[in-house]
Amino acid sequence: MKQILSFLTISLILGLSACKETPANKTGDVYPVASGSGDSHSLDTTKSIIRWKGSKVTGSHNGTVNIKSGNLSAKGGKITSGNFVIDMPTIVNEDLEGEWKAKLEGHLKDTDFFEVGKFPEGKFEIASVTPSENGYDVRGNLTLKGISKGIEFPATIKFDGDKPVSAKATVRINRQLWDIVYKGQPDDLIKDTIELDLDLVTK
């Protein structure tokens, strides 16, 4: 009996530990979008990419989604505005192969997740970029499935003189806030936090 109770206790602890998530970045109402000033620099869509990671109790999946267009405006070595459009039909998985890869990609594109037939584009618009101890703090509005939410996250931005040449950031969002509510299998629930690694390069 003691052995059974010990086993159940250990199983409960492991189950609760597996369900813990890295908190999402701060999310709230939309911010006023910066009008921008200075020079506008288009993103190089052949080099810019978003890498995603979604987790569940038993593991995780990862992949990429392309950036369709975008730009960063800057003046005096400071970002004044910017935006990029996410090409949702290009979402792919990179950790599976064959039939399972195709099934997951199809599932991500259907109504349980991003519903790309109805919402083929996502978008991020910068509200502000302010210097911080370790780089920059970015505020802006992320739109997925037609829903816009204000988010904040830290970023690393490199300049060549006054021109921004690259920007990198890891953004964690709570998918529920964008109506991505599919729970997964009863014995393998999907976590709410989606991790997005932004890698932006200007032309």
Order of alpha helices (4+ residues) and beta strands (2+ residues): alpha-beta-beta-beta-beta-beta-alpha-beta-beta-beta-beta-beta-beta
